Protein backbone atom coordinates (compact mmCIF):
# COMPACT_ATOMS: atom_id res chain seq x y z
CA UNK A 1 0.00 0.00 0.00
CA UNK A 2 1.30 3.43 -0.96
CA UNK A 3 0.86 5.90 1.90
CA UNK A 4 -0.40 9.27 0.62
CA UNK A 5 -1.00 12.58 2.37
CA UNK A 6 -3.28 15.12 0.70
CA UNK A 7 -2.29 18.73 1.34
CA UNK A 8 -5.24 21.11 1.18
CA UNK A 9 -8.86 20.44 2.15
CA UNK A 10 -10.57 22.83 -0.24
CA UNK A 11 -12.68 21.76 -3.21
CA UNK A 12 -9.78 20.19 -5.16
CA UNK A 13 -8.33 18.64 -2.01
CA UNK A 14 -11.67 16.95 -1.35
CA UNK A 15 -11.63 15.46 -4.85
CA UNK A 16 -8.08 14.15 -4.53
CA UNK A 17 -8.56 12.81 -1.01
CA UNK A 18 -11.66 10.88 -2.06
CA UNK A 19 -9.77 9.47 -5.07
CA UNK A 20 -6.92 8.26 -2.84
CA UNK A 21 -9.29 6.77 -0.30
CA UNK A 22 -11.12 4.86 -3.03
CA UNK A 23 -7.96 3.40 -4.59
CA UNK A 24 -7.20 -0.15 -3.36
CA UNK A 25 -3.48 0.30 -3.96
CA UNK A 26 -3.15 3.32 -1.66
CA UNK A 27 -3.81 4.38 1.91
CA UNK A 28 -4.91 7.92 2.70
CA UNK A 29 -2.63 8.55 5.67
CA UNK A 30 -3.64 12.14 6.39
CA UNK A 31 -5.36 15.27 5.16
CA UNK A 32 -3.37 18.37 6.06
CA UNK A 33 -4.69 21.93 5.99
CA UNK A 34 -3.79 24.91 8.22
CA UNK A 35 -7.53 25.36 8.83
CA UNK A 36 -8.63 22.63 11.22
CA UNK A 37 -12.26 23.33 10.38
CA UNK A 38 -11.51 22.24 6.81
CA UNK A 39 -9.18 19.31 7.48
CA UNK A 40 -11.20 17.80 10.34
CA UNK A 41 -14.53 17.08 8.63
CA UNK A 42 -12.86 15.81 5.45
CA UNK A 43 -10.55 13.49 7.36
CA UNK A 44 -13.44 12.20 9.47
CA UNK A 45 -15.58 11.53 6.39
CA UNK A 46 -12.77 9.50 4.80
CA UNK A 47 -11.62 7.72 7.96
CA UNK A 48 -8.15 9.22 8.15
CA UNK A 49 -6.13 11.62 10.31
CA UNK A 50 -6.45 15.40 10.15
CA UNK A 51 -3.35 17.60 10.44
CA UNK A 52 -2.84 21.35 10.42
CA UNK A 53 0.84 21.32 9.45
CA UNK A 54 1.41 20.24 5.82
CA UNK A 55 5.19 20.13 6.28
CA UNK A 56 4.77 17.70 9.15
CA UNK A 57 2.52 15.57 6.97
CA UNK A 58 5.17 15.44 4.26
CA UNK A 59 7.80 14.33 6.78
CA UNK A 60 5.79 11.43 8.20
CA UNK A 61 7.60 8.09 7.74
CA UNK A 62 4.35 6.41 6.68
CA UNK A 63 3.88 8.89 3.81
CA UNK A 64 5.35 7.77 0.50
CA UNK A 65 3.73 10.45 -1.67
CA UNK A 66 1.92 13.75 -1.32
CA UNK A 67 -0.83 15.39 -3.33
CA UNK A 68 -0.58 19.17 -3.35
CA UNK A 69 -3.92 20.94 -3.64
CA UNK A 70 -3.03 24.04 -1.63
CA UNK A 71 -2.94 27.70 -2.78
CA UNK A 72 -0.57 28.24 -5.70
CA UNK A 73 1.96 30.32 -3.77
CA UNK A 74 2.64 27.33 -1.47
CA UNK A 75 3.23 24.74 -4.20
CA UNK A 76 6.99 25.18 -4.62
CA UNK A 77 7.81 24.93 -0.91
CA UNK A 78 5.81 21.74 -0.41
CA UNK A 79 6.98 20.22 -3.70
CA UNK A 80 10.68 20.73 -3.01
CA UNK A 81 10.39 19.54 0.59
CA UNK A 82 8.75 16.33 -0.60
CA UNK A 83 11.43 15.79 -3.25
CA UNK A 84 14.15 16.43 -0.67
CA UNK A 85 12.66 13.69 1.51
CA UNK A 86 12.32 11.27 -1.38
CA UNK A 87 8.53 11.49 -1.54
CA UNK A 88 6.63 11.39 -4.84
CA UNK A 89 4.42 14.35 -5.69
CA UNK A 90 1.21 15.00 -7.57
CA UNK A 91 0.95 18.80 -7.75
CA UNK A 92 -1.90 20.93 -8.99
CA UNK A 93 -1.10 23.42 -11.72
CA UNK A 94 0.61 25.82 -11.97
CA UNK A 95 3.90 25.13 -10.21
CA UNK A 96 3.93 28.83 -9.37
CA UNK A 97 2.62 32.01 -10.98
CA UNK A 98 6.20 33.28 -11.38
CA UNK A 99 8.04 31.86 -14.40
CA UNK A 100 11.53 32.10 -12.94
CA UNK A 101 10.47 30.46 -9.68
CA UNK A 102 8.75 27.66 -11.59
CA UNK A 103 11.82 27.06 -13.77
CA UNK A 104 14.08 26.97 -10.72
CA UNK A 105 11.81 24.57 -8.83
CA UNK A 106 11.51 22.26 -11.84
CA UNK A 107 15.28 22.23 -12.37
CA UNK A 108 15.90 21.43 -8.70
CA UNK A 109 13.30 18.66 -8.67
CA UNK A 110 14.77 17.13 -11.82
CA UNK A 111 18.33 17.39 -10.54
CA UNK A 112 17.36 15.50 -7.39
CA UNK A 113 15.54 12.82 -9.38
CA UNK A 114 12.18 13.78 -7.93
CA UNK A 115 9.09 11.86 -8.98
CA UNK A 116 6.78 14.76 -9.74
CA UNK A 117 3.53 14.68 -11.70
CA UNK A 118 1.66 17.84 -12.70
CA UNK A 119 -2.11 17.57 -12.41
CA UNK A 120 -3.28 18.24 -15.95
CA UNK A 121 -6.38 16.16 -15.36
CA UNK A 122 -7.91 16.70 -18.81
CA UNK A 123 -5.37 14.35 -20.35
CA UNK A 124 -7.03 11.61 -18.32
CA UNK A 125 -10.57 12.40 -19.42
CA UNK A 126 -11.85 9.35 -21.33
CA UNK A 127 -13.29 11.40 -24.20
CA UNK A 128 -10.18 13.50 -24.76
CA UNK A 129 -7.93 10.46 -24.31
CA UNK A 130 -9.91 8.83 -27.14
CA UNK A 131 -8.97 11.77 -29.38
CA UNK A 132 -5.27 11.33 -28.54
CA UNK A 133 -5.59 7.60 -29.13
CA UNK A 134 -7.18 8.22 -32.54
CA UNK A 135 -4.22 10.40 -33.48
CA UNK A 136 -1.74 7.76 -32.31
CA UNK A 137 -3.55 5.10 -34.32
CA UNK A 138 -3.17 7.20 -37.47
CA UNK A 139 -6.91 7.49 -38.04
CA UNK A 140 -6.67 11.08 -39.32
CA UNK A 141 -3.13 11.07 -40.68
CA UNK A 142 -0.85 13.98 -39.84
CA UNK A 143 -2.29 16.55 -37.44
CA UNK A 144 -2.75 19.98 -39.02
CA UNK A 145 -5.00 21.96 -36.69
CA UNK A 146 -6.27 21.68 -33.11
CA UNK A 147 -9.23 23.69 -31.84
CA UNK A 148 -9.95 23.83 -28.10
CA UNK A 149 -13.08 25.48 -26.71
CA UNK A 150 -13.24 26.03 -22.95
CA UNK A 151 -15.87 28.29 -21.40
CA UNK A 152 -16.98 28.51 -17.78
CA UNK A 153 -20.66 28.77 -16.87
CA UNK A 154 -20.14 31.95 -14.86
CA UNK A 155 -17.61 34.39 -13.47
CA UNK A 156 -15.58 33.36 -10.46
CA UNK A 157 -15.85 35.64 -7.39
CA UNK A 158 -13.57 38.70 -7.26
CA UNK A 159 -11.59 37.19 -4.37
CA UNK A 160 -10.60 34.30 -6.64
CA UNK A 161 -9.91 36.42 -9.72
CA UNK A 162 -7.66 38.72 -7.69
CA UNK A 163 -5.22 35.94 -6.80
CA UNK A 164 -5.68 33.66 -9.84
CA UNK A 165 -2.82 35.06 -11.90
CA UNK A 166 -5.19 35.99 -14.73
CA UNK A 167 -7.17 34.06 -17.28
CA UNK A 168 -4.14 32.85 -19.28
CA UNK A 169 -2.27 31.42 -16.25
CA UNK A 170 -5.37 30.14 -14.48
CA UNK A 171 -7.84 28.97 -17.12
CA UNK A 172 -6.08 28.83 -20.48
CA UNK A 173 -3.14 26.90 -19.02
CA UNK A 174 -5.24 23.70 -19.14
CA UNK A 175 -6.00 24.30 -22.81
CA UNK A 176 -2.38 25.15 -23.61
CA UNK A 177 -1.37 21.78 -22.19
CA UNK A 178 -4.14 20.11 -24.18
CA UNK A 179 -2.93 21.83 -27.37
CA UNK A 180 0.68 20.67 -26.76
CA UNK A 181 -0.54 17.13 -26.12
CA UNK A 182 -2.72 16.92 -29.22
CA UNK A 183 -0.35 18.73 -31.58
CA UNK A 184 2.49 16.40 -30.65
CA UNK A 185 4.93 19.28 -31.14
CA UNK A 186 5.95 22.25 -29.06
CA UNK A 187 4.51 25.62 -30.17
CA UNK A 188 7.12 28.19 -31.10
CA UNK A 189 4.86 31.21 -31.72
CA UNK A 190 1.98 32.56 -29.61
CA UNK A 191 -0.58 35.23 -30.45
CA UNK A 192 -3.34 36.19 -28.03
CA UNK A 193 -6.11 38.71 -27.56
CA UNK A 194 -8.18 39.46 -24.48
CA UNK A 195 -11.26 41.54 -23.71
CA UNK A 196 -13.43 42.57 -20.74
CA UNK A 197 -16.88 41.92 -22.14
CA UNK A 198 -18.44 40.70 -18.89
CA UNK A 199 -16.70 42.62 -16.13
CA UNK A 200 -14.98 45.91 -17.10
CA UNK A 201 -13.52 46.20 -13.57
CA UNK A 202 -11.05 43.41 -14.37
CA UNK A 203 -8.74 46.14 -15.64
CA UNK A 204 -7.69 46.67 -12.00
CA UNK A 205 -6.09 43.20 -12.14
CA UNK A 206 -4.85 43.60 -15.73
CA UNK A 207 -7.05 40.59 -16.51
CA UNK A 208 -9.66 39.56 -19.07
CA UNK A 209 -12.85 37.51 -19.08
CA UNK A 210 -12.81 36.62 -22.80
CA UNK A 211 -9.71 35.47 -24.70
CA UNK A 212 -8.39 33.70 -27.79
CA UNK A 213 -4.95 32.21 -28.38
CA UNK A 214 -3.27 31.05 -31.58
CA UNK A 215 -0.27 28.71 -31.48
CA UNK A 216 2.04 27.51 -34.24
CA UNK A 217 4.75 24.85 -34.17
CA UNK A 218 8.02 24.90 -36.10
CA UNK A 219 6.53 22.61 -38.74
CA UNK A 220 3.50 24.88 -39.18
CA UNK A 221 0.88 22.97 -37.18
CA UNK A 222 -1.69 25.28 -35.63
CA UNK A 223 -3.88 25.43 -32.54
CA UNK A 224 -6.72 27.79 -31.71
CA UNK A 225 -7.95 28.15 -28.11
CA UNK A 226 -11.01 30.16 -27.17
CA UNK A 227 -11.99 30.91 -23.58
CA UNK A 228 -14.72 32.83 -21.83
CA UNK A 229 -15.49 33.13 -18.13
CA UNK A 230 -19.25 33.10 -18.81
CA UNK A 231 -21.31 30.87 -21.08
CA UNK A 232 -24.98 31.11 -20.10
CA UNK A 233 -25.71 27.63 -21.50
CA UNK A 234 -23.22 25.81 -19.24
CA UNK A 235 -19.68 24.47 -18.96
CA UNK A 236 -18.52 24.24 -22.57
CA UNK A 237 -15.65 21.78 -23.20
CA UNK A 238 -14.95 20.70 -26.78
CA UNK A 239 -11.98 19.60 -28.87
CA UNK A 240 -11.51 19.22 -32.62
CA UNK A 241 -8.42 17.91 -34.44
CA UNK A 242 -8.03 18.20 -38.20
CA UNK A 243 -5.61 15.85 -39.92
CA UNK A 244 -4.49 15.03 -43.43
CA UNK A 245 -6.94 12.10 -43.62
CA UNK A 246 -9.88 13.34 -41.60
CA UNK A 247 -11.03 14.89 -38.34
CA UNK A 248 -11.58 13.87 -34.73
CA UNK A 249 -14.10 15.84 -32.65
CA UNK A 250 -15.25 15.50 -29.07
CA UNK A 251 -18.47 17.26 -28.09
CA UNK A 252 -19.76 18.27 -24.67
CA UNK A 253 -20.91 15.71 -22.14
CA UNK A 254 -24.42 15.73 -20.67
CA UNK A 255 -26.10 13.83 -17.83
CA UNK A 256 -27.68 11.52 -20.42
CA UNK A 257 -27.94 11.02 -24.19
CA UNK A 258 -31.71 11.45 -24.12
CA UNK A 259 -33.22 13.59 -26.90
CA UNK A 260 -36.79 14.87 -26.86
CA UNK A 261 -38.76 15.74 -29.99
CA UNK A 262 -42.27 17.18 -29.71
CA UNK A 263 -44.47 19.63 -31.59
CA UNK A 264 -42.43 22.45 -30.02
CA UNK A 265 -38.93 20.95 -29.82
CA UNK A 266 -36.55 19.01 -32.05
CA UNK A 267 -33.75 16.93 -30.54
CA UNK A 268 -33.93 18.82 -27.24
CA UNK A 269 -31.38 17.62 -24.69
CA UNK A 270 -30.50 18.13 -21.04
CA UNK A 271 -28.19 21.03 -20.11
CA UNK A 272 -24.43 20.53 -20.07
CA UNK A 273 -22.77 19.19 -16.95
CA UNK A 274 -22.59 22.06 -14.46
CA UNK A 275 -18.88 22.73 -13.90
CA UNK A 276 -15.43 21.18 -13.77
CA UNK A 277 -15.98 19.02 -10.68
CA UNK A 278 -18.89 17.28 -12.41
CA UNK A 279 -17.52 17.33 -15.96
CA UNK A 280 -14.12 15.94 -14.99
CA UNK A 281 -15.09 13.63 -12.12
CA UNK A 282 -13.89 10.57 -14.05
CA UNK A 283 -10.72 12.38 -15.17
CA UNK A 284 -9.74 13.16 -11.58
CA UNK A 285 -10.16 9.51 -10.58
CA UNK A 286 -8.18 8.30 -13.59
CA UNK A 287 -5.46 10.87 -12.95
CA UNK A 288 -4.97 9.57 -9.41
CA UNK A 289 -4.99 5.97 -10.66
CA UNK A 290 -2.28 6.85 -13.18
CA UNK A 291 -0.17 8.47 -10.45
CA UNK A 292 -0.49 5.52 -8.09
CA UNK A 293 0.04 2.95 -10.85
CA UNK A 294 3.23 4.72 -11.95
CA UNK A 295 4.55 4.63 -8.38
CA UNK A 296 3.64 0.99 -7.88
CA UNK A 297 5.24 -0.10 -11.16
CA UNK A 298 8.24 2.23 -10.92
CA UNK A 299 7.31 3.86 -14.22
CA UNK A 300 7.86 7.49 -15.30
CA UNK A 301 5.16 9.97 -14.34
CA UNK A 302 2.52 10.31 -17.11
CA UNK A 303 2.80 14.10 -16.89
CA UNK A 304 5.89 15.83 -15.58
CA UNK A 305 7.10 18.97 -13.88
CA UNK A 306 8.47 19.99 -17.29
CA UNK A 307 4.93 19.87 -18.71
CA UNK A 308 4.01 22.38 -16.03
CA UNK A 309 6.86 24.66 -17.01
CA UNK A 310 6.01 24.51 -20.71
CA UNK A 311 2.31 25.27 -20.18
CA UNK A 312 3.15 28.23 -17.94
CA UNK A 313 5.68 29.52 -20.48
CA UNK A 314 3.00 29.51 -23.17
CA UNK A 315 0.65 31.30 -20.78
CA UNK A 316 3.30 33.96 -20.14
CA UNK A 317 3.72 34.41 -23.89
CA UNK A 318 -0.05 34.80 -24.22
CA UNK A 319 -0.05 37.46 -21.48
CA UNK A 320 2.68 39.39 -23.32
CA UNK A 321 0.98 39.04 -26.68
CA UNK A 322 -2.38 40.28 -25.35
CA UNK A 323 -0.63 43.22 -23.67
CA UNK A 324 1.51 44.28 -26.65
CA UNK A 325 -0.61 43.18 -29.60
CA UNK A 326 2.36 41.31 -31.05
CA UNK A 327 3.04 37.65 -31.78
CA UNK A 328 5.55 36.31 -29.24
CA UNK A 329 8.25 33.73 -29.87
CA UNK A 330 8.33 31.01 -27.20
C-alpha positions in Angstrom: 0.0 0.0 0.0 1.3 3.4 -1.0 0.9 5.9 1.9 -0.4 9.3 0.6 -1.0 12.6 2.4 -3.3 15.1 0.7 -2.3 18.7 1.3 -5.2 21.1 1.2 -8.9 20.4 2.2 -10.6 22.8 -0.2 -12.7 21.8 -3.2 -9.8 20.2 -5.2 -8.3 18.6 -2.0 -11.7 16.9 -1.3 -11.6 15.5 -4.9 -8.1 14.2 -4.5 -8.6 12.8 -1.0 -11.7 10.9 -2.1 -9.8 9.5 -5.1 -6.9 8.3 -2.8 -9.3 6.8 -0.3 -11.1 4.9 -3.0 -8.0 3.4 -4.6 -7.2 -0.2 -3.4 -3.5 0.3 -4.0 -3.1 3.3 -1.7 -3.8 4.4 1.9 -4.9 7.9 2.7 -2.6 8.6 5.7 -3.6 12.1 6.4 -5.4 15.3 5.2 -3.4 18.4 6.1 -4.7 21.9 6.0 -3.8 24.9 8.2 -7.5 25.4 8.8 -8.6 22.6 11.2 -12.3 23.3 10.4 -11.5 22.2 6.8 -9.2 19.3 7.5 -11.2 17.8 10.3 -14.5 17.1 8.6 -12.9 15.8 5.4 -10.6 13.5 7.4 -13.4 12.2 9.5 -15.6 11.5 6.4 -12.8 9.5 4.8 -11.6 7.7 8.0 -8.2 9.2 8.1 -6.1 11.6 10.3 -6.4 15.4 10.2 -3.4 17.6 10.4 -2.8 21.4 10.4 0.8 21.3 9.4 1.4 20.2 5.8 5.2 20.1 6.3 4.8 17.7 9.2 2.5 15.6 7.0 5.2 15.4 4.3 7.8 14.3 6.8 5.8 11.4 8.2 7.6 8.1 7.7 4.4 6.4 6.7 3.9 8.9 3.8 5.3 7.8 0.5 3.7 10.4 -1.7 1.9 13.7 -1.3 -0.8 15.4 -3.3 -0.6 19.2 -3.4 -3.9 20.9 -3.6 -3.0 24.0 -1.6 -2.9 27.7 -2.8 -0.6 28.2 -5.7 2.0 30.3 -3.8 2.6 27.3 -1.5 3.2 24.7 -4.2 7.0 25.2 -4.6 7.8 24.9 -0.9 5.8 21.7 -0.4 7.0 20.2 -3.7 10.7 20.7 -3.0 10.4 19.5 0.6 8.8 16.3 -0.6 11.4 15.8 -3.3 14.2 16.4 -0.7 12.7 13.7 1.5 12.3 11.3 -1.4 8.5 11.5 -1.5 6.6 11.4 -4.8 4.4 14.4 -5.7 1.2 15.0 -7.6 1.0 18.8 -7.7 -1.9 20.9 -9.0 -1.1 23.4 -11.7 0.6 25.8 -12.0 3.9 25.1 -10.2 3.9 28.8 -9.4 2.6 32.0 -11.0 6.2 33.3 -11.4 8.0 31.9 -14.4 11.5 32.1 -12.9 10.5 30.5 -9.7 8.8 27.7 -11.6 11.8 27.1 -13.8 14.1 27.0 -10.7 11.8 24.6 -8.8 11.5 22.3 -11.8 15.3 22.2 -12.4 15.9 21.4 -8.7 13.3 18.7 -8.7 14.8 17.1 -11.8 18.3 17.4 -10.5 17.4 15.5 -7.4 15.5 12.8 -9.4 12.2 13.8 -7.9 9.1 11.9 -9.0 6.8 14.8 -9.7 3.5 14.7 -11.7 1.7 17.8 -12.7 -2.1 17.6 -12.4 -3.3 18.2 -15.9 -6.4 16.2 -15.4 -7.9 16.7 -18.8 -5.4 14.3 -20.3 -7.0 11.6 -18.3 -10.6 12.4 -19.4 -11.8 9.4 -21.3 -13.3 11.4 -24.2 -10.2 13.5 -24.8 -7.9 10.5 -24.3 -9.9 8.8 -27.1 -9.0 11.8 -29.4 -5.3 11.3 -28.5 -5.6 7.6 -29.1 -7.2 8.2 -32.5 -4.2 10.4 -33.5 -1.7 7.8 -32.3 -3.5 5.1 -34.3 -3.2 7.2 -37.5 -6.9 7.5 -38.0 -6.7 11.1 -39.3 -3.1 11.1 -40.7 -0.8 14.0 -39.8 -2.3 16.6 -37.4 -2.7 20.0 -39.0 -5.0 22.0 -36.7 -6.3 21.7 -33.1 -9.2 23.7 -31.8 -9.9 23.8 -28.1 -13.1 25.5 -26.7 -13.2 26.0 -22.9 -15.9 28.3 -21.4 -17.0 28.5 -17.8 -20.7 28.8 -16.9 -20.1 31.9 -14.9 -17.6 34.4 -13.5 -15.6 33.4 -10.5 -15.9 35.6 -7.4 -13.6 38.7 -7.3 -11.6 37.2 -4.4 -10.6 34.3 -6.6 -9.9 36.4 -9.7 -7.7 38.7 -7.7 -5.2 35.9 -6.8 -5.7 33.7 -9.8 -2.8 35.1 -11.9 -5.2 36.0 -14.7 -7.2 34.1 -17.3 -4.1 32.9 -19.3 -2.3 31.4 -16.3 -5.4 30.1 -14.5 -7.8 29.0 -17.1 -6.1 28.8 -20.5 -3.1 26.9 -19.0 -5.2 23.7 -19.1 -6.0 24.3 -22.8 -2.4 25.1 -23.6 -1.4 21.8 -22.2 -4.1 20.1 -24.2 -2.9 21.8 -27.4 0.7 20.7 -26.8 -0.5 17.1 -26.1 -2.7 16.9 -29.2 -0.3 18.7 -31.6 2.5 16.4 -30.7 4.9 19.3 -31.1 5.9 22.2 -29.1 4.5 25.6 -30.2 7.1 28.2 -31.1 4.9 31.2 -31.7 2.0 32.6 -29.6 -0.6 35.2 -30.5 -3.3 36.2 -28.0 -6.1 38.7 -27.6 -8.2 39.5 -24.5 -11.3 41.5 -23.7 -13.4 42.6 -20.7 -16.9 41.9 -22.1 -18.4 40.7 -18.9 -16.7 42.6 -16.1 -15.0 45.9 -17.1 -13.5 46.2 -13.6 -11.1 43.4 -14.4 -8.7 46.1 -15.6 -7.7 46.7 -12.0 -6.1 43.2 -12.1 -4.9 43.6 -15.7 -7.0 40.6 -16.5 -9.7 39.6 -19.1 -12.8 37.5 -19.1 -12.8 36.6 -22.8 -9.7 35.5 -24.7 -8.4 33.7 -27.8 -4.9 32.2 -28.4 -3.3 31.0 -31.6 -0.3 28.7 -31.5 2.0 27.5 -34.2 4.7 24.8 -34.2 8.0 24.9 -36.1 6.5 22.6 -38.7 3.5 24.9 -39.2 0.9 23.0 -37.2 -1.7 25.3 -35.6 -3.9 25.4 -32.5 -6.7 27.8 -31.7 -7.9 28.1 -28.1 -11.0 30.2 -27.2 -12.0 30.9 -23.6 -14.7 32.8 -21.8 -15.5 33.1 -18.1 -19.2 33.1 -18.8 -21.3 30.9 -21.1 -25.0 31.1 -20.1 -25.7 27.6 -21.5 -23.2 25.8 -19.2 -19.7 24.5 -19.0 -18.5 24.2 -22.6 -15.7 21.8 -23.2 -14.9 20.7 -26.8 -12.0 19.6 -28.9 -11.5 19.2 -32.6 -8.4 17.9 -34.4 -8.0 18.2 -38.2 -5.6 15.8 -39.9 -4.5 15.0 -43.4 -6.9 12.1 -43.6 -9.9 13.3 -41.6 -11.0 14.9 -38.3 -11.6 13.9 -34.7 -14.1 15.8 -32.7 -15.2 15.5 -29.1 -18.5 17.3 -28.1 -19.8 18.3 -24.7 -20.9 15.7 -22.1 -24.4 15.7 -20.7 -26.1 13.8 -17.8 -27.7 11.5 -20.4 -27.9 11.0 -24.2 -31.7 11.5 -24.1 -33.2 13.6 -26.9 -36.8 14.9 -26.9 -38.8 15.7 -30.0 -42.3 17.2 -29.7 -44.5 19.6 -31.6 -42.4 22.4 -30.0 -38.9 20.9 -29.8 -36.5 19.0 -32.0 -33.8 16.9 -30.5 -33.9 18.8 -27.2 -31.4 17.6 -24.7 -30.5 18.1 -21.0 -28.2 21.0 -20.1 -24.4 20.5 -20.1 -22.8 19.2 -16.9 -22.6 22.1 -14.5 -18.9 22.7 -13.9 -15.4 21.2 -13.8 -16.0 19.0 -10.7 -18.9 17.3 -12.4 -17.5 17.3 -16.0 -14.1 15.9 -15.0 -15.1 13.6 -12.1 -13.9 10.6 -14.1 -10.7 12.4 -15.2 -9.7 13.2 -11.6 -10.2 9.5 -10.6 -8.2 8.3 -13.6 -5.5 10.9 -13.0 -5.0 9.6 -9.4 -5.0 6.0 -10.7 -2.3 6.9 -13.2 -0.2 8.5 -10.5 -0.5 5.5 -8.1 0.0 3.0 -10.8 3.2 4.7 -12.0 4.5 4.6 -8.4 3.6 1.0 -7.9 5.2 -0.1 -11.2 8.2 2.2 -10.9 7.3 3.9 -14.2 7.9 7.5 -15.3 5.2 10.0 -14.3 2.5 10.3 -17.1 2.8 14.1 -16.9 5.9 15.8 -15.6 7.1 19.0 -13.9 8.5 20.0 -17.3 4.9 19.9 -18.7 4.0 22.4 -16.0 6.9 24.7 -17.0 6.0 24.5 -20.7 2.3 25.3 -20.2 3.2 28.2 -17.9 5.7 29.5 -20.5 3.0 29.5 -23.2 0.7 31.3 -20.8 3.3 34.0 -20.1 3.7 34.4 -23.9 -0.1 34.8 -24.2 -0.1 37.5 -21.5 2.7 39.4 -23.3 1.0 39.0 -26.7 -2.4 40.3 -25.4 -0.6 43.2 -23.7 1.5 44.3 -26.6 -0.6 43.2 -29.6 2.4 41.3 -31.1 3.0 37.7 -31.8 5.5 36.3 -29.2 8.3 33.7 -29.9 8.3 31.0 -27.2 
